[in-house]
Amino acid sequence: MSADERQSEQILFDVLRFSVYRRPWLREGGLVRRFSFSLSVFWLLCAAMVLIGYALRAVAPPVNPDVIELSRSLLLPNTAGVFPEPQDPFLFAGLTLTAVLLLIGVATTSARCHGFAVDPSSVFWSILIVAGVVVISERAFGDRQKIIGTVLALILAGAAYALKIPLQARWARLAMVALLFVAAVLILLQRVWTEASLLYSGPISSHYEAVTSSVIRIAGGSTCLAEVLPQYGCYGEFLAPLLKMFGSTIPVVTAVFALVLIVALWALFHFVAEVIRSPLILVGCSICLVMATAFNLQFDNVDPVLQYFPLRFFFPALSLFVAAWVQRVSSPVSAFAAGAFAGAALAWNLESGLAVVLSLAAFVTLDRFTARRWRERAELLSSAMNLTSYIAGGVLFVVVFIVYLHVKAGRPVELSNLVVFQQVFAMTGFGMIPIPAFPSYWTIHAVTLFGTLFLAAVAAGRGETRDPGLELAAYLATLGICLAVYYVGRSHILVLRLVMWPSIILIFFLLDRTLLSAYGQLQRRVVDGVVLLSVAMSAVFFGASLPGIAGNVMRARSAPLQANKDILADIQFVRSKSSPGEHVGIVAVDQGVLYGQTATRAALEGPGVAELIRRVDLEQLMVFLVTRGPKKLFIGTTLGNAAETGLLGTNIAIDLSALERSYVAEVAPGGRLIYLQRR
């Protein structure tokens, strides 16, 4: 944030404090009435959203039984199941459109009616009320450990309140640096694996392989959307140069993904320092972000779930840095650069890329929306120019990237392959979970996002004093809505934890604004107590999670001995039958690991083994192997029942009799691999 913007924000807070705290007649009169009116409107809008949600649910399209049968015919035998849920996407799209229309109405009304006020405290307390109702209904504090942690946090907060321990801004910055360092260490300790980590089981055979196999194949010379059909996008083209330099062994691959996550977390910390001013709140927010992003999805589980942290997290996190930069520079050139960044986000991962594209498009178009005169033609032309530049930047990057793929592959790539998996999941409901009934934990996330955008809409309508912090918070709320699409498809509580990180920042942002605008001794004391309690609870639950983290650190590089010996023996067998850099075919569990550890190159086309879910992909793979397969081929013998044994999500039945017409077979020691050499 520039010096001018910080000065503008400081004037805003000074005006608010002076008018409320030093003028009792305003506190008891007009301004309080405006706050009360804004709060009433906010609750009415929330109630309207709930009622509209029930109405949309009533008219949502039902599940078509024919779709279920069709889905089963399209997919390989699996244990995930097919659960097409057309109601959930319909409900999400309908409520999102409703929210947009309501917020436009708020901004328009705020411009014409002086009864509105930007009142973050009312929104913050409303979120706490909703969170309290949800926590009680979900019985969140039913276990003893959480109760003990909460009591300990209350004691620590009470002691800090009684002792009146201050925290200077410089110490908060040092605390953030220390937290980032601790987070980086924890990420590296948990996520950087070695050969001692390897085994034929989860999480390596499923979650890890689904993300890393395509990167390793691309690093070996294959091309995204040509030889490689990746489930999660063309991020492999971005990371492959690092693997070409340092190799594709498991320590290198895991270290690269760990460093990507550390960079993303740094971007988050930078953004938080832009929008939060209170040192204590800054520290509390940073602790929560470390727990949400640097810890594994389950604190006591070694699986890092690379599909989200860092894959779907990286560009959204970096976009916060980009948004803050665009806000400072604010020109068509910066809009063009933001568009190019958004184009890169699309190429990296389609789902999170779309979230970044839409959110940045809105932010660039509505530039400085808290202090603009929207009826003036010059303002509209400025917005149009920014949006045009943004689109031009995005289109240019995408076109250049597609040309790069064409040139690298030596032939046109199939762009439709980029959305193959999205189409399959949307149509079949493969592994989907319906959204829990209202109210549930997602309600807290939804109210936080909507509350922040409500404040932004009021500020946009009033157009009085520039508020750069609220503008950035509105961008984050918009991004949070777009990222929630992932939860709509698979509505598990752990998936909600993956997508709700924007709400963590926004809740602390609203707490910070509540603290800054607090008036009267009683309200100030209450808010101070809430601040101390939030920091204490963050610290207590951070400490409570460390034993599980320590367990992850120890297990990350100590797979069961026999399981580790099995895969190391197979790696050695592949090495004995091939040479580094040689093109071979490997169709087996832990496919990417076998390629990476042996330094061989993939001579295959289509998705990786961990991504094989469609029957047509398996059929095309068999045709390729029989007609144009490599001279040397390794087939896993455990693929046929991989779903039942928990190795993969599907059973992959390889027709060995068809292959033996073209290959001479040799069974590897241990019987887990079959080596075939073309006749």
C-alpha positions as CSV (number, residue, x, y, z in Angstrom):
1,M,0.0,0.0,0.0
2,S,1.4,3.4,-1.0
3,A,2.0,6.3,1.4
4,D,-1.0,8.2,-0.1
5,E,-3.3,5.2,0.3
6,R,-2.2,4.7,3.9
7,Q,-2.8,8.4,4.6
8,S,-6.2,8.1,3.1
9,E,-7.0,5.1,5.2
10,Q,-5.7,6.8,8.3
11,I,-7.9,9.8,7.7
12,L,-10.9,7.4,7.3
13,F,-10.2,5.9,10.7
14,D,-9.5,9.2,12.4
15,V,-12.8,10.6,11.1
16,L,-14.7,7.6,12.3
17,R,-13.1,7.7,15.8
18,F,-13.5,11.5,16.1
19,S,-17.1,11.5,15.1
20,V,-18.2,8.6,17.2
21,Y,-15.9,8.7,20.2
22,R,-15.6,12.4,20.8
23,R,-19.0,13.6,19.9
24,P,-21.6,11.9,22.2
25,W,-24.5,13.6,20.3
26,L,-23.5,11.7,17.2
27,R,-23.0,8.5,19.1
28,E,-26.5,8.7,20.5
29,G,-28.0,10.2,17.3
30,G,-27.6,10.0,13.6
31,L,-24.5,7.9,13.2
32,V,-25.7,5.2,15.5
33,R,-29.1,5.1,13.7
34,R,-27.2,4.7,10.4
35,F,-25.2,1.8,11.9
36,S,-28.5,0.3,13.2
37,F,-30.1,0.7,9.8
38,S,-27.1,-1.0,8.0
39,L,-27.2,-3.9,10.5
40,S,-30.9,-4.4,9.9
41,V,-30.5,-4.4,6.1
42,F,-27.7,-6.9,6.4
43,W,-29.7,-9.3,8.5
44,L,-32.7,-8.9,6.1
45,L,-30.5,-9.7,3.2
46,C,-29.1,-12.8,4.9
47,A,-32.6,-13.9,5.7
48,A,-33.6,-13.3,2.1
49,M,-30.7,-15.4,0.9
50,V,-31.8,-18.3,3.2
51,L,-35.3,-18.1,1.9
52,I,-34.2,-17.9,-1.7
53,G,-31.9,-20.9,-1.1
54,Y,-34.8,-23.0,0.0
55,A,-36.9,-21.8,-3.0
56,L,-34.0,-22.7,-5.4
57,R,-33.7,-26.1,-3.7
58,A,-37.4,-26.8,-4.3
59,V,-37.1,-26.1,-8.1
60,A,-33.7,-27.6,-8.6
61,P,-33.4,-30.3,-11.3
62,P,-33.7,-33.8,-9.9
63,V,-31.2,-36.6,-10.4
64,N,-31.8,-38.5,-13.6
65,P,-31.5,-42.3,-13.1
66,D,-30.3,-42.7,-16.7
67,V,-27.3,-40.5,-15.9
68,I,-26.3,-42.8,-13.1
69,E,-26.4,-45.8,-15.5
70,L,-24.5,-43.9,-18.2
71,S,-21.9,-42.8,-15.7
72,R,-21.2,-46.3,-14.6
73,S,-20.7,-47.3,-18.3
74,L,-18.2,-44.4,-18.8
75,L,-16.1,-45.1,-15.8
76,L,-13.8,-48.0,-14.8
77,P,-14.9,-50.1,-11.8
78,N,-14.3,-48.0,-8.7
79,T,-15.0,-47.7,-5.0
80,A,-15.7,-43.9,-5.1
81,G,-19.2,-44.3,-6.7
82,V,-21.2,-41.9,-8.9
83,F,-23.4,-39.4,-7.2
84,P,-24.6,-36.8,-9.7
85,E,-25.8,-33.8,-7.8
86,P,-27.3,-31.2,-10.2
87,Q,-29.1,-29.5,-7.3
88,D,-25.9,-28.3,-5.6
89,P,-24.4,-26.5,-8.7
90,F,-27.8,-25.1,-9.4
91,L,-28.2,-23.8,-5.9
92,F,-24.7,-22.3,-5.8
93,A,-25.1,-20.6,-9.1
94,G,-28.5,-19.3,-8.2
95,L,-27.4,-17.9,-4.8
96,T,-24.3,-16.4,-6.3
97,L,-26.4,-14.5,-8.9
98,T,-28.9,-13.5,-6.2
99,A,-26.0,-12.2,-4.0
100,V,-24.7,-10.1,-6.9
101,L,-28.1,-8.6,-7.6
102,L,-28.7,-7.8,-3.9
103,L,-25.2,-6.2,-3.6
104,I,-25.8,-4.0,-6.6
105,G,-29.1,-3.0,-5.0
106,V,-27.3,-2.1,-1.8
107,A,-24.7,0.0,-3.7
108,T,-27.4,1.8,-5.6
109,T,-29.6,2.4,-2.5
110,S,-26.5,3.6,-0.5
111,A,-25.7,6.2,-3.2
112,R,-29.2,7.7,-2.9
113,C,-30.0,7.1,0.8
114,H,-27.9,8.5,3.7
115,G,-29.2,5.8,6.1
116,F,-26.4,3.5,5.3
117,A,-23.0,3.4,7.0
118,V,-19.9,1.2,6.6
119,D,-20.2,-0.6,9.9
120,P,-17.7,-3.5,10.1
121,S,-18.4,-4.1,13.8
122,S,-22.0,-5.0,13.1
123,V,-21.0,-7.5,10.4
124,F,-18.3,-8.9,12.7
125,W,-20.6,-9.5,15.6
126,S,-23.2,-11.0,13.2
127,I,-20.6,-13.5,12.0
128,L,-19.8,-14.4,15.6
129,I,-23.5,-15.0,16.3
130,V,-23.8,-17.2,13.2
131,A,-20.6,-19.1,14.1
132,G,-21.9,-19.7,17.6
133,V,-25.2,-21.1,16.3
134,V,-23.3,-23.4,13.9
135,V,-20.8,-24.6,16.4
136,I,-23.5,-25.4,18.9
137,S,-25.7,-27.2,16.3
138,E,-22.6,-29.2,15.1
139,R,-21.5,-30.0,18.7
140,A,-18.0,-28.9,17.7
141,F,-16.7,-28.8,21.3
142,G,-17.9,-32.2,22.2
143,D,-14.5,-33.8,22.8
144,R,-12.4,-33.2,25.9
145,Q,-9.3,-31.9,24.1
146,K,-11.2,-29.0,22.5
147,I,-12.8,-28.0,25.8
148,I,-9.4,-28.0,27.6
149,G,-7.9,-25.9,24.8
150,T,-10.7,-23.4,25.0
151,V,-10.5,-23.1,28.7
152,L,-6.7,-22.7,28.5
153,A,-7.2,-20.0,25.9
154,L,-9.7,-18.2,28.1
155,I,-7.2,-18.3,31.0
156,L,-4.3,-16.9,28.8
157,A,-6.5,-14.2,27.4
158,G,-7.7,-13.2,30.8
159,A,-4.2,-13.1,32.2
160,A,-3.0,-10.9,29.2
161,Y,-6.0,-8.6,29.7
162,A,-5.3,-8.2,33.4
163,L,-1.6,-7.6,32.9
164,K,-2.3,-5.2,29.9
165,I,0.5,-6.7,27.9
166,P,1.1,-4.4,24.8
167,L,2.5,-5.6,21.5
168,Q,4.4,-3.1,19.4
169,A,4.1,-3.1,15.7
170,R,7.8,-3.9,15.2
171,W,7.4,-7.0,17.4
172,A,4.4,-8.1,15.4
173,R,6.4,-7.9,12.2
174,L,9.2,-10.0,13.8
175,A,6.6,-12.5,15.0
176,M,5.3,-12.8,11.4
177,V,8.8,-13.4,10.1
178,A,9.3,-16.0,12.8
179,L,6.0,-17.7,12.0
180,L,6.8,-17.8,8.3
181,F,10.2,-19.3,9.1
182,V,8.6,-21.9,11.4
183,A,6.0,-22.7,8.7
184,A,8.7,-23.1,6.1
185,V,10.6,-25.5,8.4
186,L,7.4,-27.5,9.1
187,I,6.5,-27.7,5.4
188,L,9.9,-29.0,4.5
189,L,10.1,-31.5,7.3
190,Q,6.6,-32.9,6.5
191,R,6.6,-32.7,2.8
192,V,10.1,-33.4,1.5
193,W,10.3,-37.2,1.2
194,T,13.2,-39.6,0.4
195,E,13.5,-43.2,-0.9
196,A,12.7,-44.3,2.7
197,S,9.2,-42.8,2.2
198,L,8.3,-44.9,-0.8
199,L,5.7,-47.7,-0.7
200,Y,2.9,-49.2,-2.8
201,S,0.1,-47.5,-0.9
202,G,-1.5,-44.3,-0.1
203,P,-0.9,-41.4,-0.1
204,I,1.8,-42.0,-2.7
205,S,-0.1,-44.4,-5.0
206,S,-3.2,-42.1,-5.2
207,H,-3.0,-38.5,-4.2
208,Y,0.7,-38.0,-4.7
209,E,0.8,-39.8,-8.0
210,A,-2.2,-38.0,-9.4
211,V,-0.4,-34.7,-9.1
212,T,3.3,-35.6,-9.7
213,S,3.2,-38.2,-12.4
214,S,2.3,-35.7,-15.2
215,V,5.1,-33.4,-14.0
216,I,7.7,-36.2,-14.2
217,R,6.5,-37.3,-17.6
218,I,6.6,-33.7,-18.9
219,A,10.1,-33.2,-17.5
220,G,11.0,-36.3,-19.5
221,G,10.1,-34.7,-22.7
222,S,6.3,-35.3,-23.1
223,T,3.9,-32.3,-23.6
224,C,0.8,-31.4,-21.7
225,L,-2.4,-32.0,-23.7
226,A,-0.4,-34.0,-26.3
227,E,1.2,-37.1,-24.8
228,V,0.1,-36.2,-21.3
229,L,-3.6,-35.8,-20.3
230,P,-3.3,-34.3,-16.8
231,Q,-6.2,-34.2,-14.4
232,Y,-5.2,-30.9,-12.7
233,G,-3.9,-28.8,-15.6
234,C,-0.6,-27.9,-17.3
235,Y,1.3,-26.9,-14.2
236,G,3.8,-29.5,-15.2
237,E,5.0,-27.2,-18.0
238,F,5.9,-24.6,-15.3
239,L,7.7,-27.0,-13.0
240,A,9.4,-29.3,-15.5
241,P,12.5,-27.0,-16.0
242,L,13.3,-27.4,-12.3
243,L,13.0,-31.2,-12.6
244,K,15.2,-31.2,-15.8
245,M,17.9,-29.4,-13.8
246,F,17.8,-31.4,-10.6
247,G,16.2,-34.7,-11.6
248,S,12.8,-36.2,-10.9
249,T,13.6,-38.2,-7.8
250,I,11.2,-38.0,-5.0
251,P,13.3,-35.7,-2.8
252,V,13.5,-33.2,-5.7
253,V,9.8,-33.4,-6.7
254,T,8.6,-33.1,-3.1
255,A,11.0,-30.2,-2.4
256,V,9.7,-28.3,-5.5
257,F,6.1,-28.6,-4.4
258,A,7.1,-27.6,-0.8
259,L,8.9,-24.5,-2.1
260,V,5.9,-23.5,-4.2
261,L,3.7,-23.7,-1.0
262,I,6.2,-21.6,0.9
263,V,6.1,-18.9,-1.8
264,A,2.3,-18.9,-1.7
265,L,2.3,-18.6,2.1
266,W,4.7,-15.7,1.9
267,A,2.2,-13.9,-0.5
268,L,-0.6,-14.5,2.0
269,F,1.5,-13.0,4.8
270,H,2.3,-10.0,2.7
271,F,-1.4,-9.4,1.9
272,V,-2.4,-9.7,5.6
273,A,0.2,-7.0,6.5
274,E,-1.5,-4.8,3.9
275,V,-5.0,-5.0,5.3
276,I,-4.6,-5.5,9.1
277,R,-3.2,-2.8,11.3
278,S,-3.4,-4.2,14.9
279,P,-0.2,-6.0,15.8
280,L,-2.0,-8.6,18.0
281,I,-4.6,-9.3,15.3
282,L,-1.9,-9.6,12.7
283,V,-0.2,-12.3,14.8
284,G,-3.4,-14.2,15.5
285,C,-4.3,-14.2,11.8
286,S,-0.8,-15.4,10.8
287,I,-1.0,-18.3,13.3
288,C,-4.3,-19.4,11.8
289,L,-3.0,-19.2,8.3
290,V,0.0,-21.3,9.1
291,M,-2.4,-24.0,10.6
292,A,-4.7,-23.7,7.6
293,T,-2.1,-23.9,4.8
294,A,1.3,-25.1,6.1
295,F,-0.1,-28.1,8.2
296,N,-1.3,-31.2,6.4
297,L,-5.0,-31.5,5.7
298,Q,-5.3,-33.7,8.7
299,F,-2.7,-32.7,11.3
300,D,-1.8,-36.3,12.2
301,N,-1.8,-37.7,8.6
302,V,1.2,-37.7,6.4
303,D,-0.7,-37.1,3.2
304,P,-0.1,-33.5,2.1
305,V,-2.9,-33.5,-0.5
306,L,-0.9,-31.7,-3.1
307,Q,-4.0,-31.3,-5.2
308,Y,-4.9,-28.2,-3.2
309,F,-1.8,-27.1,-1.2
310,P,0.0,-26.0,-3.2
311,L,-1.6,-26.8,-6.6
312,R,-5.0,-25.0,-6.3
313,F,-3.6,-22.6,-3.7
314,F,-0.6,-21.2,-5.5
315,F,-2.0,-18.7,-8.0
316,P,-4.9,-17.6,-5.8
317,A,-2.4,-16.7,-3.1
318,L,-0.1,-14.9,-5.5
319,S,-3.1,-13.0,-6.9
320,L,-3.4,-11.2,-3.6
321,F,0.0,-9.8,-4.2
322,V,-0.9,-8.9,-7.7
323,A,-4.2,-7.2,-6.6
324,A,-2.3,-5.1,-4.0
325,W,0.2,-4.1,-6.8
326,V,-2.6,-3.3,-9.3
327,Q,-4.2,-1.1,-6.6
328,R,-1.0,0.9,-6.1
329,V,-0.2,1.3,-9.8
330,S,-3.7,1.5,-11.2
331,S,-3.2,1.9,-15.0
332,P,-4.0,0.0,-18.2
333,V,-0.5,-1.3,-18.2
334,S,-0.9,-2.9,-14.7
335,A,-4.3,-4.3,-15.9
336,F,-2.6,-5.8,-18.9
337,A,0.0,-7.4,-16.6
338,A,-2.7,-8.7,-14.3
339,G,-4.4,-10.3,-17.3
340,A,-1.2,-12.0,-18.3
341,F,-0.9,-13.4,-14.7
342,A,-4.6,-14.6,-14.9
343,G,-3.8,-16.3,-18.2
344,A,-0.9,-18.1,-16.5
345,A,-3.2,-19.1,-13.7
346,L,-5.6,-20.7,-16.2
347,A,-2.7,-22.7,-17.8
348,W,-1.5,-23.8,-14.4
349,N,-4.9,-25.2,-13.1
350,L,-8.3,-24.6,-14.7
351,E,-10.5,-24.4,-11.6
352,S,-8.3,-22.1,-9.5
353,G,-7.3,-20.2,-12.7
354,L,-11.0,-19.4,-13.4
355,A,-11.4,-18.1,-9.8
356,V,-8.4,-15.8,-10.3
357,V,-9.5,-14.7,-13.8
358,L,-13.0,-13.7,-12.6
359,S,-11.9,-12.1,-9.4
360,L,-9.1,-10.1,-10.9
361,A,-11.4,-9.0,-13.8
362,A,-13.9,-7.6,-11.3
363,F,-11.2,-5.9,-9.2
364,V,-9.5,-4.3,-12.3
365,T,-12.8,-3.1,-13.7
366,L,-14.0,-1.7,-10.3
367,D,-10.7,-0.1,-9.5
368,R,-10.8,2.3,-6.5
369,F,-14.5,1.6,-6.2
370,T,-14.8,3.1,-2.7
371,A,-14.2,6.6,-3.9
372,R,-15.5,6.8,-7.5
373,R,-18.3,8.7,-9.1
374,W,-19.9,6.0,-11.2
375,R,-22.2,8.3,-13.1
376,E,-19.3,10.2,-14.7
377,R,-18.4,9.2,-18.2
378,A,-14.7,9.4,-17.5
379,E,-15.0,6.8,-14.7
380,L,-16.9,4.4,-17.0
381,L,-14.3,4.8,-19.8
382,S,-11.5,4.2,-17.3
383,S,-13.1,1.0,-16.2
384,A,-13.7,-0.1,-19.8
385,M,-10.0,0.6,-20.7
386,N,-8.8,-1.4,-17.7
387,L,-11.0,-4.4,-18.5
388,T,-10.0,-4.3,-22.2
389,S,-6.3,-4.2,-21.2
390,Y,-6.9,-7.0,-18.7
391,I,-8.5,-9.2,-21.3
392,A,-5.8,-8.5,-23.9
393,G,-3.1,-9.5,-21.4
394,G,-4.9,-12.8,-20.6
395,V,-5.6,-13.7,-24.2
396,L,-2.0,-12.9,-25.2
397,F,-0.6,-15.3,-22.6
398,V,-3.0,-18.1,-23.4
399,V,-2.3,-17.8,-27.1
400,V,1.5,-17.8,-26.6
401,F,1.2,-20.8,-24.2
402,I,-0.9,-22.7,-26.8
403,V,1.6,-22.0,-29.5
404,Y,4.4,-23.1,-27.2
405,L,2.6,-26.4,-26.6
406,H,2.1,-26.9,-30.4
407,V,5.8,-26.3,-31.1
408,K,7.0,-28.4,-28.3
409,A,4.7,-31.4,-29.2
410,G,5.5,-31.0,-32.9
411,R,1.8,-31.3,-33.7
412,P,-1.5,-29.5,-32.7
413,V,-2.5,-30.3,-29.2
414,E,-6.1,-31.2,-28.2
415,L,-7.3,-28.2,-26.2
416,S,-10.5,-30.0,-25.3
417,N,-8.3,-32.3,-23.2
418,L,-8.0,-29.5,-20.7
419,V,-11.6,-29.9,-19.6
420,V,-12.0,-33.7,-19.9
421,F,-11.9,-34.4,-16.2
422,Q,-14.1,-31.5,-15.3
423,Q,-16.7,-32.8,-17.8
424,V,-16.5,-36.3,-16.4
425,F,-16.8,-35.2,-12.8
426,A,-19.7,-32.8,-13.5
427,M,-21.6,-35.3,-15.5
428,T,-21.1,-38.5,-13.5
429,G,-20.7,-37.1,-10.0
430,F,-17.7,-39.3,-9.5
431,G,-16.8,-39.3,-5.8
432,M,-19.1,-36.3,-5.2
433,I,-20.6,-35.5,-1.8
434,P,-23.8,-33.4,-1.4
435,I,-23.8,-30.1,0.5
436,P,-24.8,-30.5,4.2
437,A,-28.1,-29.0,5.2
438,F,-28.3,-25.5,6.4
439,P,-26.9,-24.4,8.9
440,S,-23.6,-26.1,8.7
441,Y,-19.9,-25.1,8.8
442,W,-20.1,-23.7,5.3
443,T,-22.6,-21.1,6.6
444,I,-19.8,-19.4,8.5
445,H,-17.8,-19.1,5.3
446,A,-20.7,-17.9,3.3
447,V,-21.7,-15.2,5.8
448,T,-18.1,-14.0,6.1
449,L,-17.8,-13.5,2.4
450,F,-21.2,-11.9,2.0
451,G,-20.7,-9.6,5.0
452,T,-17.4,-8.3,3.5
453,L,-19.0,-7.7,0.1
454,F,-22.0,-6.0,1.9
455,L,-19.6,-3.5,3.4
456,A,-17.8,-3.0,0.1
457,A,-21.2,-2.4,-1.6
458,V,-22.2,0.3,0.9
459,A,-18.8,2.0,0.6
460,A,-19.0,1.9,-3.2
461,G,-22.5,3.5,-3.1
462,R,-21.5,6.2,-0.7
463,G,-18.2,7.0,-2.5
464,E,-17.0,9.2,0.4
465,T,-13.5,8.4,1.6
466,R,-11.1,6.0,-0.2
467,D,-10.7,2.7,1.7
468,P,-7.9,0.6,0.1
469,G,-8.1,-2.1,2.8
470,L,-11.8,-2.7,2.2
471,E,-11.2,-2.8,-1.6
472,L,-8.6,-5.6,-1.1
473,A,-10.9,-7.4,1.3
474,A,-13.6,-7.3,-1.3
475,Y,-11.3,-8.9,-3.8
476,L,-10.4,-11.6,-1.4
477,A,-14.2,-12.3,-0.7
478,T,-14.8,-12.5,-4.4
479,L,-11.9,-14.9,-4.8
480,G,-13.3,-16.9,-1.9
481,I,-16.7,-17.3,-3.6
482,C,-15.0,-18.5,-6.8
483,L,-12.8,-21.0,-5.0
484,A,-15.9,-22.4,-3.2
485,V,-16.9,-24.2,-6.4
486,Y,-14.5,-27.0,-5.4
487,Y,-16.5,-27.5,-2.2
488,V,-19.8,-27.5,-4.0
489,G,-18.7,-30.6,-5.9
490,R,-17.2,-32.5,-3.0
491,S,-18.8,-31.1,0.1
492,H,-16.7,-32.8,2.8
493,I,-15.7,-30.9,5.9
494,L,-12.0,-31.4,5.0
495,V,-12.6,-29.9,1.6
496,L,-14.2,-26.9,3.3
497,R,-11.0,-26.5,5.3
498,L,-9.1,-26.4,2.0
499,V,-11.2,-23.6,0.5
500,M,-12.1,-21.4,3.5
501,W,-8.7,-19.8,4.0
502,P,-10.0,-16.5,2.6
503,S,-12.5,-16.3,5.4
504,I,-9.7,-16.6,8.0
505,I,-8.2,-13.4,6.7
506,L,-11.5,-11.7,6.4
507,I,-12.7,-12.5,9.9
508,F,-9.5,-11.0,11.4
509,F,-9.8,-8.1,9.0
510,L,-13.3,-7.4,10.3
511,L,-12.0,-7.8,13.9
512,D,-9.3,-5.3,13.2
513,R,-11.8,-2.8,11.8
514,T,-14.1,-3.4,14.8
515,L,-11.2,-2.6,17.1
516,L,-10.3,0.6,15.2
517,S,-13.9,1.8,15.3
518,A,-14.7,0.9,18.9
519,Y,-16.1,3.8,20.9
520,G,-16.8,4.0,24.6
521,Q,-14.9,2.3,27.4
522,L,-17.1,-0.7,27.6
523,Q,-17.1,-1.5,23.9
524,R,-13.4,-1.0,23.8
525,R,-12.8,-3.4,26.6
526,V,-15.1,-6.0,25.0
527,V,-13.3,-5.8,21.7
528,D,-9.9,-5.9,23.4
529,G,-11.0,-9.1,25.2
530,V,-12.1,-10.7,21.9
531,V,-8.8,-9.8,20.3
532,L,-6.8,-11.4,23.1
533,L,-9.0,-14.5,23.1
534,S,-8.6,-14.9,19.3
535,V,-4.8,-14.8,19.6
536,A,-4.8,-17.1,22.7
537,M,-7.1,-19.7,21.0
538,S,-4.9,-19.5,17.8
539,A,-1.8,-20.1,19.9
540,V,-3.3,-22.9,22.0
541,F,-4.7,-24.9,19.1
542,F,-1.4,-24.3,17.2
543,G,0.5,-25.9,20.1
544,A,-2.1,-28.7,20.5
545,S,-1.5,-29.7,16.8
546,L,2.3,-29.9,17.1
547,P,2.4,-33.6,18.4
548,G,0.5,-34.7,15.3
549,I,2.9,-32.6,13.2
550,A,5.8,-34.3,14.9
551,G,4.4,-37.6,14.1
552,N,4.1,-36.6,10.5
553,V,7.7,-35.6,10.4
554,M,8.8,-38.9,11.7
555,R,6.5,-41.0,9.4
556,A,7.3,-38.9,6.3
557,R,10.6,-40.7,5.8
558,S,10.0,-44.0,7.5
559,A,7.7,-46.2,5.4
560,P,7.1,-49.7,6.7
561,L,10.3,-51.7,6.1
562,Q,8.9,-54.5,4.0
563,A,6.7,-52.2,1.9
564,N,9.7,-50.0,1.3
565,K,11.8,-52.9,0.3
566,D,9.2,-54.0,-2.3
567,I,9.2,-50.8,-4.2
568,L,12.9,-50.3,-4.0
569,A,13.4,-53.8,-5.4
570,D,11.1,-52.9,-8.3
571,I,13.0,-49.7,-8.9
572,Q,16.2,-51.7,-9.1
573,F,14.6,-54.1,-11.5
574,V,13.5,-51.3,-13.9
575,R,17.0,-49.9,-13.7
576,S,18.5,-53.3,-14.6
577,K,16.4,-53.5,-17.7
578,S,16.8,-49.9,-18.9
579,S,19.2,-47.0,-19.0
580,P,18.8,-43.4,-17.8
581,G,17.1,-41.3,-20.5
582,E,15.7,-44.3,-22.3
583,H,12.0,-44.2,-23.4
584,V,10.1,-47.0,-21.8
585,G,6.5,-47.7,-20.9
586,I,5.5,-48.1,-17.2
587,V,1.9,-48.9,-16.5
588,A,1.9,-49.7,-12.8
589,V,1.1,-48.4,-9.3
590,D,3.5,-45.6,-8.4
591,Q,4.1,-44.9,-12.1
592,G,5.7,-41.5,-11.6
593,V,7.9,-42.7,-8.8
594,L,9.3,-45.5,-11.0
595,Y,10.0,-43.1,-13.8
596,G,11.6,-40.5,-11.5
597,Q,13.8,-42.9,-9.5
598,T,15.1,-44.7,-12.6
599,A,15.5,-41.5,-14.7
600,T,13.7,-43.1,-17.6
601,R,11.4,-41.2,-20.0
602,A,7.8,-42.0,-20.6
603,A,6.9,-43.6,-23.9
604,L,3.1,-43.4,-23.3
605,E,0.1,-41.3,-24.3
606,G,-2.9,-40.4,-22.2
607,P,-3.5,-39.9,-18.4
608,G,-1.3,-41.3,-15.8
609,V,-2.2,-44.5,-14.0
610,A,-3.5,-42.7,-10.9
611,E,-5.7,-40.6,-13.2
612,L,-7.2,-43.5,-15.2
613,I,-10.9,-43.3,-14.5
614,R,-12.5,-43.5,-17.9
615,R,-13.0,-46.7,-19.9
616,V,-12.1,-45.0,-23.1
617,D,-8.7,-43.9,-21.8
618,L,-7.9,-47.5,-20.9
619,E,-9.0,-48.7,-24.3
620,Q,-6.9,-46.1,-26.1
621,L,-3.9,-47.0,-23.9
622,M,-4.3,-50.7,-24.9
623,V,-4.5,-49.8,-28.6
624,F,-1.4,-47.6,-28.3
625,L,0.6,-50.4,-26.5
626,V,-0.3,-53.1,-29.0
627,T,0.1,-51.0,-32.2
628,R,2.8,-48.4,-31.3
629,G,4.0,-49.4,-27.9
630,P,7.6,-48.9,-26.7
631,K,10.3,-51.5,-27.1
632,K,10.4,-52.0,-23.3
633,L,7.2,-52.1,-21.2
634,F,6.6,-52.7,-17.5
635,I,3.1,-53.7,-16.4
636,G,2.0,-53.8,-12.7
637,T,0.2,-57.0,-11.6
638,T,-1.8,-55.3,-8.9
639,L,-3.8,-52.9,-11.1
640,G,-6.8,-55.3,-11.6
641,N,-7.9,-55.0,-8.0
642,A,-6.3,-51.6,-7.1
643,A,-9.5,-50.0,-6.0
644,E,-10.4,-52.8,-3.6
645,T,-6.9,-52.8,-2.0
646,G,-6.9,-49.0,-1.6
647,L,-4.0,-48.4,-4.0
648,L,-6.1,-46.4,-6.6
649,G,-9.6,-45.2,-7.0
650,T,-10.3,-47.6,-9.9
651,N,-9.6,-51.1,-11.1
652,I,-7.4,-51.1,-14.2
653,A,-7.6,-54.4,-16.1
654,I,-4.7,-54.8,-18.5
655,D,-5.2,-57.4,-21.2
656,L,-1.9,-59.2,-20.9
657,S,-2.9,-61.8,-23.6
658,A,-3.2,-59.0,-26.1
659,L,0.2,-57.6,-25.2
660,E,1.9,-61.0,-25.3
661,R,1.2,-61.2,-29.0
662,S,3.6,-58.3,-29.5
663,Y,5.9,-58.7,-26.5
664,V,7.9,-61.3,-24.7
665,A,7.1,-61.3,-21.0
666,E,9.3,-61.8,-18.0
667,V,8.0,-61.6,-14.4
668,A,10.1,-59.4,-12.0
669,P,11.2,-60.8,-8.6
670,G,8.3,-60.5,-6.2
671,G,5.7,-60.7,-8.9
672,R,4.7,-57.1,-8.8
673,L,5.9,-56.1,-12.2
674,I,5.9,-57.9,-15.6
675,Y,8.7,-56.9,-18.0
676,L,7.7,-57.1,-21.7
677,Q,10.1,-56.6,-24.6
678,R,8.7,-56.1,-28.1
679,R,9.3,-59.0,-30.4
